[in-house]
Structure formats: structure tokens, C-alpha cells
Amino acid sequence: MKLRAAVGALAGAGFVAVTNRALTGRAGVLDHALAGTQHTYRWRGFDITYTEAGDPDDPDCLLLHGINAAGSSREFERVFEELAAEYHVIAPDLPGFGRSDRPPLVYSASLYTTFVTEFASDLTEDAICVASSLSGAYAATAAEDAGFTELVLVCPTAETMPERRVWLRSLLRAPFVGEALFNLLTSKPSLRYFERDHAIADPSILTEEYIDYRWRTTHQPGARFAPASFVSGFLDPDVDLDDRLAALDIPSTIVWGRDADLPGLERGREIADAADARLVVFDDAKLLPHVERSAAFVDTLAETLPA
């Protein structure tokens, strides 16, 4: 019986391994996220992919995508070219996401804050920074050292999880089982459910192409390592976002979707009041108003930002 159980376990592990490899093979090499000039920035052993567009003589505008299992600079696809008509726009895939390197590191909030600081310092000057979700907290923390002149934060947060769970991070990082679990969590039905339930109010946006890119980015080699730290709470920075924004001597705009619930609009009001920041609320939108209300979002930035 013990021999039979051992054989069964080996067969099961083999099946999981084959399935994991098959899914990665189906995903193929990830396409460029945005239309523009593609570059690679070498940072602390990472090759970081970023897209650049617009006149270099125009004001710099840095776009930082949100942190989630399927995060990438593709998040800004609907506003990138429009912003590039007025600004010199730069949009990286953060370390561990998109087309950037995804080594099996134990990712942390400090890594991303340091990346934002050094990337912006090296590649931008007096930049306007547009950042969403957790990246908003990284941008606020890095703002002074990075030389940002203005922040536009979309549903920013520094708290996504109630506590840090080492066991969950370890489980998702584990060979075979961790990859299989991550593949389940990032299946197309799962991705569609999360987008519809939390991120997007208008289901017509969730086209097959939209979901397919997100699925493909979650099935690149090493794709689970950064999200493993995210879902276990280790990418939440140890910073009070309200106090941090209030201490900055640069203008800030807080952008929120009226239908957002994780976090809800009331949280946006709290941040704006604490930081004496402008609050812009988009109807018929959740956590990604720059995706759902892209034209209005660009118009709002044109009203808010210096040209």
C-alpha cells in the first residue's frame, strides 16, 4: 500500500508539472504592453521593460501600474497615446510583472519604493507621476527623492491585507503545488470574476483580448513570485498614506471610481481631506477609472496638470 501511495503521489506530481509547463507554453512570449518605443532599464540585476512616447521636450509623466496578480503597464493602454500628445510619457512594467524580469525573490514593499525612486531619478526630471492602488503609496513615499512635481493617484492604498501571512507566501512559492494553485487563481474565469466584481463596472470592457493579455502575463515564467508577496500582505508598505501625502509639498490629486468598494469612495474622501488634495470622482467606474472612463480621465489630467 505504501508503494502504491508513493507511485500515486509521484504520478500526481508529474501530472501537475506537465500541466504547469503546458499552460506556460500556451501563453507564449508576452506582447509589448503599449504602443511606443520599447526600452530596457538595468536595475539591481533586473531587466526592466518600459515604454516611452511623446516629445522628450514636453513635461515628463511617469505611469505606474497597480499591483495585482495580472499587473502590467497594459493598464494604461487606453490613455497612453492621448497623454503622449501632451507629455513625455514613460510606463515601466514593475519588477516581477509584465515583460520585466521575474526572478524568484521574496518581493517587498521597500523593493518597489526603491525602484520607483531610482527609476524616476535616472529616467525622468520633475515628473508628474500617475500611479494606481499600491503603487500610489510607493509613489508618495518616493516623491521627494524622485523629484516628482505632482502626484495623480488612482484609488491609492497602503493596506490591502489585514495581516502578513508567511504560510500563504510560502505555499504560492512552492514548486509544482504553488504554481498549480497560482494557475487556478489566475485562470480566465477567475480573472474575469475579479475584474467584474472589484475592478470594472462595465462588463463590455472585459473583452476576450483584455482577459487574454492578463491571462498570458500571469503565465510567464516566474509569474507567481511577486504576487505571492502581494496576496500575503508583504507588499503593503509600512507607511500612513494620509500622513505621508499631507507632509508632501507638492500638489496631489486623488482619483476614484464612485462604484469602487475595495477600498470604497469614503476612503478616497478621507485621503483627500487629510492631504488637502483635490478629489476627482468618476461615475460608472470602480478601481480603474482610467480604463473605464479613459477620455474623461485624460480631460481631467489636462485640467489638473501643467502643460
CORHU-V711722 format. One record per residue. N is the residue number from 0. PHI is phi in degrees with one decimal (999 if undefined). Layout:
N PHI
N PHI
//
This chain:
0 999
1 -63.3
2 -64.1
3 -63.4
4 -64.8
5 -64.9
6 -62.7
7 -63.3
8 -63.9
9 -64.3
10 -64.3
11 -64.4
12 -63.2
13 -64.1
14 -63.3
15 -60.9
16 -61.8
17 -64.2
18 -62.5
19 -59.7
20 -64.9
21 -64.7
22 -65.3
23 -62.6
24 -64.7
25 -65.3
26 -67.4
27 66.5
28 -73.4
29 -71.2
30 -67.5
31 -59.3
32 -74.4
33 -136.1
34 -83.3
35 166.5
36 -83.4
37 -92.2
38 -135.5
39 -123.3
40 -111.1
41 -86.4
42 -137.9
43 49.1
44 91.1
45 -91.6
46 -95.9
47 -102.8
48 -88.0
49 -143.9
50 -112.7
51 -124.4
52 -154.5
53 94.5
54 -76.9
55 -59.3
56 -82.0
57 -78.7
58 -57.8
59 -73.1
60 -132.8
61 -99.1
62 -109.5
63 -116.4
64 -70.7
65 -73.8
66 -99.4
67 -162.3
68 -57.9
69 -113.6
70 -67.0
71 -169.4
72 -68.6
73 -57.3
74 -52.8
75 -100.0
76 -56.1
77 -78.5
78 -121.4
79 -63.2
80 -66.9
81 -65.8
82 -67.7
83 -67.7
84 -72.2
85 -119.1
86 -132.2
87 -86.7
88 -101.1
89 -131.3
90 -134.6
91 -88.3
92 -85.8
93 -61.8
94 -51.9
95 87.7
96 -135.8
97 57.2
98 -91.8
99 -75.6
100 -60.3
101 -132.1
102 -67.7
103 -79.2
104 -81.7
105 -90.9
106 -72.0
107 -144.4
108 -63.8
109 -64.2
110 -60.8
111 -72.8
112 -63.6
113 -65.2
114 -60.0
115 -58.2
116 -60.1
117 -77.7
118 -61.8
119 -64.0
120 -64.1
121 -81.0
122 -117.6
123 -132.8
124 -140.1
125 51.8
126 -79.1
127 -84.2
128 -114.9
129 -107.9
130 -141.0
131 -120.7
132 49.8
133 -60.5
134 -62.9
135 -62.8
136 -68.8
137 -64.3
138 -64.9
139 -64.2
140 -68.3
141 -86.7
142 -51.6
143 -68.8
144 -67.4
145 -80.6
146 78.1
147 -66.4
148 -100.4
149 -162.3
150 -118.8
151 -123.4
152 -112.0
153 -98.8
154 44.6
155 -69.5
156 -154.0
157 -116.1
158 -136.6
159 -108.2
160 -128.3
161 -68.7
162 -158.6
163 -88.1
164 -120.9
165 -62.0
166 -62.6
167 -70.8
168 -60.0
169 -63.7
170 -62.2
171 -70.8
172 -82.9
173 -66.2
174 -61.0
175 63.4
176 -65.4
177 -62.4
178 -66.3
179 -63.9
180 -64.3
181 -64.1
182 -61.5
183 -67.3
184 -67.0
185 -113.0
186 -66.2
187 -59.8
188 -60.6
189 -66.1
190 -62.5
191 -64.2
192 -62.4
193 -61.7
194 -60.6
195 -70.4
196 -80.2
197 -121.3
198 -100.3
199 -123.2
200 -85.0
201 -96.8
202 -65.6
203 -66.4
204 -70.3
205 -81.6
206 -71.8
207 -61.0
208 -65.0
209 -62.2
210 -70.8
211 -62.7
212 -64.9
213 -65.4
214 -65.6
215 -65.3
216 -70.1
217 -83.7
218 -120.7
219 -86.6
220 -55.6
221 79.4
222 -65.0
223 -85.3
224 -70.8
225 -66.5
226 -60.2
227 -60.1
228 -72.9
229 -67.0
230 -69.9
231 -95.6
232 89.8
233 -84.3
234 -100.0
235 -76.5
236 -74.2
237 -85.3
238 -147.9
239 -88.1
240 -62.4
241 -60.3
242 -65.8
243 -64.5
244 -66.9
245 -64.3
246 -81.0
247 -77.7
248 -101.3
249 -134.8
250 -68.9
251 -131.5
252 -121.3
253 -104.2
254 -113.4
255 -142.8
256 -89.7
257 -61.2
258 -92.7
259 -65.8
260 -131.1
261 -132.8
262 -86.2
263 -83.9
264 -61.0
265 -58.0
266 -65.4
267 -61.3
268 -63.9
269 -62.1
270 -63.4
271 -62.5
272 -65.2
273 -64.5
274 -96.2
275 53.3
276 -104.8
277 -73.0
278 -112.8
279 -117.0
280 -114.1
281 -105.5
282 -70.4
283 54.9
284 -150.7
285 -111.1
286 -83.7
287 -126.2
288 -62.1
289 -72.2
290 -89.1
291 -78.5
292 -125.8
293 -61.3
294 -63.9
295 -66.3
296 -63.7
297 -63.0
298 -62.4
299 -63.7
300 -64.5
301 -63.5
302 -76.4
303 -88.2
304 -92.5
305 -71.3
306 -94.0
//
